[in-house]
Amino acid sequence: MKTFTQKVYDFVRKIPKGETVTYKEVAQKIGHPNASRAVGTVLSKNYDLKIPCHRVIRSDGKMGGYNRGGSKTKIKLLEHEKSVVTP
C-alpha cells in the first residue's frame, strides 16, 4: 500500500508541463480531500527534480512556497513552461 507521500509524488509527477493544479486538487485526486495543507508539507520537503512541485499552486491563485528558490523562482519556472500565472 502506498503512503500518503508516495501518492502525492505519484500524482504530481503526472502534471503536464505548462499546467498547474492546486494543493486542494492534489488532495482530492489522491483520496484525501481535506489534506491540502498536508500536500503542501510533503511538497515542501521534495528535492527530487523529477517531481515538478512548482506546478502546484494555492487555490486562491497565489503561488505558495517553493523550496528551491521561493515563489519568484516558481513563477519563473511556470512562465518558462508557458503556464498561466496569477501572482
Rosetta blueprint (number, residue, H / E / L):
1 M L
2 K L
3 T L
4 F H
5 T H
6 Q H
7 K H
8 V H
9 Y H
10 D H
11 F H
12 V H
13 R H
14 K L
15 I L
16 P L
17 K L
18 G L
19 E L
20 T L
21 V E
22 T E
23 Y H
24 K H
25 E H
26 V H
27 A H
28 Q H
29 K H
30 I L
31 G L
32 H L
33 P L
34 N L
35 A L
36 S H
37 R H
38 A H
39 V H
40 G H
41 T H
42 V H
43 L H
44 S H
45 K L
46 N L
47 Y L
48 D L
49 L L
50 K L
51 I L
52 P L
53 C H
54 H H
55 R H
56 V E
57 I E
58 R L
59 S L
60 D L
61 G L
62 K L
63 M L
64 G L
65 G L
66 Y L
67 N L
68 R L
69 G L
70 G H
71 S H
72 K H
73 T H
74 K H
75 I H
76 K H
77 L H
78 L H
79 E H
80 H H
81 E L
82 K L
83 S L
84 V L
85 V L
86 T L
87 P L
